[in-house]
């Protein structure tokens, strides 16, 4: 995880051809994976640019290992919660 991102930056990546999501403050670029998702690309597309932590938690450990291949950064501590603003 080399870059620090804001939730607002991640929210801009909300398309099938540019798809980022957040899970437990890690940012994942799922653009290359979206067409291989077993549930179909529109499952991921519907959550693109958003926090998907609860959905991430429903996946298997094997799925978590696949996700780790797509980590591109993490969410800035300054943007992790709205109570700090």
C-alpha positions as CSV (number, residue, x, y, z in Angstrom):
1,X,0.0,0.0,0.0
2,X,2.0,2.9,-1.2
3,X,-0.5,5.7,-1.6
4,X,-2.9,7.5,0.8
5,X,-6.2,8.4,-0.7
6,X,-9.4,10.2,0.4
7,X,-12.8,8.7,0.3
8,X,-13.7,11.5,-2.2
9,X,-10.9,10.4,-4.5
10,X,-12.1,6.7,-4.4
11,X,-15.6,7.8,-5.1
12,X,-14.5,9.2,-8.5
13,X,-13.5,5.7,-9.6
14,X,-17.1,4.4,-10.0
15,X,-17.3,2.9,-13.5
16,X,-16.7,-0.6,-14.9
17,X,-13.6,0.6,-16.7
18,X,-12.3,2.4,-13.6
19,X,-13.5,0.7,-10.5
20,X,-12.1,1.2,-7.0
21,X,-13.6,0.2,-3.7
22,X,-12.7,0.5,0.0
23,X,-12.7,-2.4,2.5
24,X,-11.5,-1.8,6.0
25,X,-9.7,1.4,5.0
26,X,-7.7,-0.4,2.2
27,X,-8.3,0.8,-1.4
28,X,-8.7,-1.9,-4.1
29,X,-8.5,-1.3,-7.8
30,X,-10.9,-4.0,-9.1
31,X,-10.9,-2.7,-12.7
32,X,-9.0,-5.7,-14.1
33,X,-10.9,-8.2,-11.9
34,X,-14.5,-6.9,-12.4
35,X,-15.2,-9.1,-15.5
36,X,-13.9,-12.2,-13.7
37,X,-16.1,-11.8,-10.6
38,X,-18.1,-15.0,-10.1
39,X,-21.2,-13.0,-9.2
40,X,-20.9,-10.9,-12.4
41,X,-19.5,-7.5,-13.1
42,X,-22.6,-5.5,-12.1
43,X,-22.3,-6.8,-8.5
44,X,-19.1,-4.9,-8.2
45,X,-20.2,-2.0,-10.4
46,X,-23.1,-1.3,-8.1
47,X,-20.6,-0.6,-5.2
48,X,-17.8,1.0,-7.2
49,X,-16.3,4.0,-5.5
50,X,-17.8,3.0,-2.1
51,X,-16.9,1.3,1.1
52,X,-17.7,-2.4,0.7
53,X,-16.3,-3.6,4.1
54,X,-19.5,-5.6,5.0
55,X,-19.5,-7.3,1.6
56,X,-15.7,-8.0,1.9
57,X,-16.4,-9.7,5.2
58,X,-18.9,-12.1,3.6
59,X,-16.2,-13.5,1.3
60,X,-14.0,-16.5,2.0
61,X,-10.4,-16.3,3.0
62,X,-9.4,-17.4,-0.5
63,X,-11.3,-14.5,-1.9
64,X,-9.5,-12.1,0.5
65,X,-6.2,-13.4,-0.9
66,X,-7.4,-12.5,-4.4
67,X,-8.4,-9.1,-3.2
68,X,-5.0,-8.5,-1.7
69,X,-3.5,-8.6,-5.3
70,X,-5.5,-5.5,-6.1
71,X,-4.6,-3.2,-3.1
72,X,-3.4,0.1,-4.3
73,X,-3.5,2.2,-1.2
74,X,-5.2,3.1,2.0
75,X,-7.7,5.7,3.2
76,X,-6.2,8.8,4.9
77,X,-6.8,8.8,8.6
78,X,-8.2,12.3,8.2
79,X,-11.0,10.9,6.1
80,X,-11.8,7.7,7.9
81,X,-14.8,9.1,9.7
82,X,-17.0,12.1,9.6
83,X,-16.9,12.8,13.4
84,X,-13.4,14.3,13.0
85,X,-14.4,17.0,10.5
